[in-house]
Amino acid sequence: MPRLEDKVVLLSGGASGIGAATARLVVREGGKAVLADRDEARGRALAAELGAAAHFVPLDVTQEPDWQAAVAATVATFGGIHGLLNAAGVGVRNSIEDCTLEEYRRVNDINSLGTFLGCKSAIGAMKAHVGRSGGGGSIVNISSVLGLRGAAHAVAYSASKGAVRTLTKNVALHCAQMKYNIRCNSVHPGYIDTPMIAPRLEQNAGNMSGRQALEELHPLGRLGHAEEVANMILFLLSDESTFSTGSEFVCDGGLTA
Ligand SMILES: NC(=O)c1ccc[n+]([C@@H]2O[C@H](COP(=O)([O-])OP(=O)(O)OC[C@H]3O[C@@H](n4cnc5c(N)ncnc54)[C@H](O)[C@@H]3O)[C@@H](O)[C@H]2O)c1
């Protein structure tokens, strides 16, 4: 039996990387995927490739009206909403001394405030569709290993992902207290080979290539693949994970071990 049969999932960042890999799995597992992204060309192309079980909506995650429109379009297109993946994000390298106020705000607006708006906008529609019984609804927020620990070179990114980690717990506890039958968990990837880290792979680090330097951070000796993170997200979106909420799911090749 497909693992997401008849479940409707809205995915921010669905045009690329981890979001796109998850959208493919959602459709493969019998669900409906609404790809929401500011990259309209890639998002529309992937939705067209995935066929009738997929739909694209333009979304800037920092804009509340965009989120409200995306949730409304999801319900109008597929009749409800059971799952939300907050995967849209940007990765930036900077330290506490060289990060400008403007850059700090930009990164935190997209990664942290965008996730807040996603949860806030979707819960109202989700609770109307998941009911009190059955598997219920599931929200998955992509944090990072840098939401679990610091890094001298990633002040804005790490702070934004730490916020996603604890926001997730607040959402989970609120939904549990209100008996909405909606779970909320965070996923913490190590370095995953997606367009986000492509510039770093090309920069030399000392006598190593950027790719080698990042690979060496992981005890498994390689970067992760988007599909490996998507498999963890699939578990969390499915009814296989109904006793997990407010938890941190790490997918990092042993990096934080
Ligand atoms: N790749 C990694 O090594 C890694 C590691 C840990 C966590 N993450 C997180 O995983 C998530 C997905 O990243 P990815 O690696 O797939 O990167 P990616 O660059 O392939 O995908 C990110 C997507 O987010 C979209 N996006 C960016 N800003 C947006 C905005 N304001 N509104 C709407 N869409 C926006 C982009 O258009 C893109 O499609 C991000 O939250 C990222 O921080 C990635």
The ligand as an ORCA input file, in Angstrom:
! r2SCAN-3c Opt
* xyz 0 1
  N      21.927     21.326      1.380
  C      22.386     21.267      2.629
  O      23.561     20.958      2.883
  C      21.463     21.533      3.792
  C      21.893     21.178      5.083
  C      21.064     21.416      6.172
  C      19.843     22.014      5.976
  N      19.458     22.381      4.719
  C      18.158     23.027      4.573
  O      17.339     22.265      3.720
  C      16.378     23.134      3.112
  C      16.378     22.878      1.612
  O      17.643     23.258      1.093
  P      18.263     22.589     -0.208
  O      19.570     22.072      0.158
  O      17.258     21.707     -0.844
  O      18.515     23.916     -1.086
  P      18.035     24.377     -2.531
  O      18.722     25.667     -2.762
  O      18.204     23.275     -3.512
  O      16.465     24.619     -2.320
  C      15.974     25.699     -1.592
  C      14.692     26.179     -2.235
  O      14.160     27.238     -1.422
  C      13.649     28.213     -2.308
  N      13.578     29.494     -1.626
  C      14.603     30.249     -1.134
  N      14.129     31.380     -0.613
  C      12.778     31.359     -0.774
  C      11.727     32.247     -0.431
  N      11.958     33.450      0.154
  N      10.453     31.897     -0.725
  C      10.207     30.708     -1.348
  N      11.156     29.833     -1.717
  C      12.435     30.155     -1.423
  C      14.627     28.233     -3.481
  O      14.052     28.830     -4.639
  C      14.893     26.744     -3.644
  O      13.983     26.147     -4.552
  C      16.789     24.555      3.492
  O      15.994     24.992      4.561
  C      18.225     24.384      3.951
  O      18.623     25.388      4.858
  C      20.229     22.135      3.618
*
